[in-house]
Structures are given as C-alpha cells and as structure tokens.
C-alpha cells in the first residue's frame, strides 16, 4: 500500500453546464475511471461550500473572477458553485465513486476557501488528508481532475512540500486558464518536483 490516485473535484458545477464550468471537464471521466484499478487506494475530493461563502462574488456584490484581499491573502471571487447538498456539488454521474476509499470535502468553512486537498487557503489548517495517507502508508500520489491551475495545482504543490512523490496526469485534468494561470501553475508544480505526465 503506497500509491494512491487522488481525483480532484470532478463535480457537476465544474463540468459543462455547471456554474463554474471548465471547458472539457466531462471529457476526463472515462479515463479517470479506467485508471482506478491500477492504484492501491482511490481518494476523491469534493468542493463543499455553504451558501454565501466568502469566496463567492455574490457575497461581496462583486464581479466574478475579480480579486479581494482576505486575512489569509489574495482571493479570487468565484461564481456561486458547489453549494452543499445541491446537484452542482454532486460528483459527475459518470465518475466511479464506488471505487473511492475516502472522500475529502473541502471549502465548508464559510470564512476561508480551500483549493488544496491538504490545507485550506491559509496554508495552515489541515483537511486531514495527510494524516490519512500516513496511517495507510501511502507516500506516492497520482493526481487528476479539475481544475489543473487551481485545485489540482495547489494539491500537488502541498503534497510535494509534504515530501510525497507526486505525478499530475495533465491529460486527465482540465484548466480554467484565467490570466495565464495554467502556465504559471505548471511551472510552479515543476519547481517543487511534481512530475507532469502529459
């Protein structure tokens, strides 16, 4: 037991027709399902926001994709998305959720956003994933999912900084690519030793 597949935020709101749709977000589902049997463990993450979350543009009467300074640093203000209990927060219907050993929900604290599967955006408050991996003896992760330049990127960088071996399959990810964010994310991941599998 050493190698896990981490499937990040393959949810309806990030797929075509969703409130924060990533282009081609649904195209990766079949490939992700096909990978699952190759791993010792499969872990899914799920963005899980209360209504009125502090990262929503509507909460601040601001334009989506504008920026605000929060106590923990700069924050993109997103369209309302992945609200707890809604169809938008549900996993894509094609995703094989039965294969999951664990589901990590993140972003449920109304005061702070949480891109990474490991920490909230203050880079300090843990989600509990790292402790789970340690107790399972897992030290190697392959990451897929949505979106490459935000939640996948933050998760991969945090994992590498926790001395885990990390590979991101960019062919099974899709990006928002907002203002050059994809190129910056890929370079940032490489800089901390994340392997990029295209």
N, C-alpha and C positions, 0 to 999 in steps of 0.2 A: 504493500500500500504506500505509494509515494507520489503518484502522478494524477492530478485532478483536472477535469475540464470545468472551467468557470464560464458560464453562459450569462452574459450581462444584458439585462433589461430588454428581452425580446417580448415587448408588450404592445398591445394594440395602439396606444397613443403614439408610439414611435414608428409605426408601420403606416403605409399609405392609407389615407382616410382618417388617421388619428390627428389629435390636436397639435402634436409636435412631430409630425411625420418626417422620417428620414428617408430620402429617396432610395428606393430599392430595399427598404428594411425587411420586407417579407421574403426577399429572394434568397436569404441565407438560411431559412428554417430547415429545409430538406437536408442541406449539407451539414448543419449542426447535428441534427438527429442521427445522421449517418456516422458521425464521429463518436457519439456517446459510448458505444460498446468497447471502444479502444482504451478506456480510462478506468482507473481503479475507483474513482468517485466522480460524480457529476454534481455540481453546485450551481443553482440558478440564483440570480439576483433580481429583485423586483423593486422598482421605484414606487414609493408608497406614501403619497403626500396627503395631509389633511387639507380640506378646503380652506382657502385663504392663506396658504403657505407664504412665508416671507420671500420666497424666490419667485413668486408669480407677479408678473407685470400688473395684473388687475388689482392686486393688494395695494399697490403704490400709485394707482391711476397713471401708470407709465406705459410707454410703448414696449411691446415685446421685443426682446433682443437688445434693449438698452442696458446700461450698466448702473449699478448702485454700489456705494461703499457700505459694507456691513461690518460689524465689530470684528469679524474674522477675516476681512479683506474684500476685494472686489467681487461682485456677484452679478452674473448675467440674469436679467429678469425674463423669465420664460412665459410663454402662453400657459394657462392652466392645463395641467396634464397629470395623468396617473393618480387621480384622486381616489383615496381609499374606498374600496368597495364598488367602484364604477367599472363599466365594461372597458373603458380606456386603460385602466390599470391592470386588467387581466392579461395573462400571457396570450400570445398569438395562438389561435386554435390549433395550428398545425404543429406546435412545439411539443415534443415528447416530455411532458412534465413528470410522467410516471417513472422516468429514469433517474430523477433527482434524489440524491441522498439528503440534500438540505436546500432550503430556500432562505436566502438572506433578504430581508426587507429593509430599505434604507430611505431616508428623507422624511421620516414620520415626525421628527421634531419640528414644530412649526417655525422655530426661530433660526434654523440653520439648514442649508441644503446639504446634500450628501451625494456626490458624484461617485466616489470610490466605494468599492465593496469592502474596504478595510477601515476607513475613517470618514467621519463627517468632514465638511469643508474647513473646519478649524484645524484639520490635520492632527488632531489630538484625541478626540472622542472616538473610541473604537466601536465597530459594529459587532465584534465577537467572532468574525470570520477567522482571524489569525489564530486565536485560541483553539478553535475547532480544528484547523489544519494541523496544529501542533499535536493535539491529542490523537489525531488519526495518523500521525507520522507522515503527513504529506508535505513535501518540500519543493515540488515541481508543479507548475501550473501552465496550462494552455488556455488562452482567453479568446473568446469570440463574442459577437453581439453588437449592441448599439449603445451609444454611437462611438465610433473609433476615436474621435477627437475630444470627447468629454468623459463619459463614464468608463469606457474601456481604457483610455489613456491614464486617467487618474488611478484606476485599479492596478494597472500594470506597473506604474511608477512606484506606487506604495508597496506593492509586492516585492519589487526588486530592492527597494530600500529596506525591506524586512529580511533580506538575504534569501529570498525564494528565487528559484530558477523560473524564468517567465518567457513564454513564447506567445506572441499575438498573431493569430491567423487573420491577416487583413482581408483575405478573400472571403472570409466568413464574418466580416464586420461591414458596416456602412457608416459614413460620416455625415455630420451636419455641414462641415466645412464652411464655417462662418468667419469671414475676415482672415483667411489664411490659417485657420485653426488646425486643419488636418496636417499640413506640412510641419507646423510647429510641434504638434503632438508626436508625430513620427520621429522627428529629430530628438525631442525630449526623451522619448522612450529609449531610443538607441543610446542616448548619452548615459543612461543609468544601467545599461547592459541588457535591456529587453531585446530578445531575438524577434525579428519581424519576418514572418512567413507569408509570402505574397501568393 
